[in-house]
Amino acid sequence: MGAPVFNTSFVGQGTRCPKNPMTSSQTGGLHDIMSKGKDIYGTASSIYGYYRAAKDAYTTAREYYPQIRAGLEGLGMIA
């Protein structure tokens, strides 16, 4: 007689309900993992959007700096 063999596809002893791979109390399940991934992707997309806006603003300011400086010198604000 060998050791008892347990079928891990069932929830508990004597039950015949299969485990739902989409929700699990141990790992959070595939559904929870995917929703966390979507949250992380959304946050990363927002950060990237802010980065692009800041980079575009910097590039524009750098491009127009000579005209802005000349205008301020003309007004006597910069010596």
Phi, psi and omega per residue, in radians:
M1 nan 2.232 -3.100
G2 -1.705 -3.064 3.116
A3 -1.242 2.631 3.140
P4 -1.153 2.510 3.137
V5 -1.825 2.226 -3.117
F6 -1.850 2.386 3.088
N7 -1.582 1.985 -3.059
T8 -1.410 -0.026 3.121
S9 -1.466 -0.041 3.097
F10 -1.917 2.636 -2.999
V11 -1.208 -0.952 -3.066
G12 -2.413 -3.123 -3.114
Q13 -1.195 2.156 3.060
G14 1.487 -0.017 3.127
T15 -1.727 2.763 3.136
R16 -2.105 0.361 3.125
C17 -1.527 2.116 3.124
P18 -1.223 2.640 3.090
K19 -1.206 2.528 3.083
N20 -1.606 1.998 -3.107
P21 -1.203 -0.270 -3.119
M22 -1.380 -0.427 3.110
T23 -2.364 2.259 -3.140
S24 -2.514 2.375 -3.141
S25 -1.258 -0.372 -3.089
Q26 -1.474 -0.871 -3.052
T27 -1.823 -0.148 -3.053
G28 1.617 -0.273 3.090
G29 1.357 2.873 -3.106
L30 -1.098 -0.690 -3.131
H31 -1.074 -0.796 3.125
D32 -1.150 -0.716 3.135
I33 -1.102 -0.747 -3.137
M34 -1.176 -0.657 3.134
S35 -1.211 -0.613 3.053
K36 -1.133 -0.687 3.092
G37 -1.090 -0.701 3.107
K38 -1.148 -0.675 3.095
D39 -1.100 -0.774 3.141
I40 -1.125 -0.737 3.125
Y41 -1.110 -0.714 3.111
G42 -1.099 -0.752 3.110
T43 -1.125 -0.772 3.128
A44 -1.098 -0.685 3.116
S45 -1.115 -0.706 3.108
S46 -1.115 -0.791 3.137
I47 -1.082 -0.744 3.122
Y48 -1.106 -0.674 3.093
G49 -1.080 -0.744 3.096
Y50 -1.129 -0.705 3.120
Y51 -1.072 -0.809 -3.137
R52 -1.094 -0.723 3.131
A53 -1.110 -0.766 3.130
A54 -1.139 -0.720 3.131
K55 -1.138 -0.740 3.116
D56 -1.115 -0.717 3.106
A57 -1.105 -0.749 3.115
Y58 -1.089 -0.810 -3.126
T59 -1.071 -0.748 3.127
T60 -1.139 -0.782 3.140
A61 -1.102 -0.699 3.137
R62 -1.159 -0.638 -3.139
E63 -1.175 -0.715 -3.067
Y64 -1.659 0.074 -3.097
Y65 -1.002 -0.774 -3.141
P66 -1.047 -0.701 3.123
Q67 -1.196 -0.694 3.136
I68 -1.126 -0.777 3.137
R69 -1.102 -0.748 3.128
A70 -1.100 -0.705 3.127
G71 -1.131 -0.727 3.125
L72 -1.193 -0.627 3.075
E73 -1.153 -0.659 3.101
G74 -1.119 -0.546 3.108
L75 -1.440 -0.162 -3.133
G76 1.428 0.289 -3.133
M77 -1.479 -0.394 3.113
I78 -2.167 2.308 -3.124
A79 -1.440 nan nan
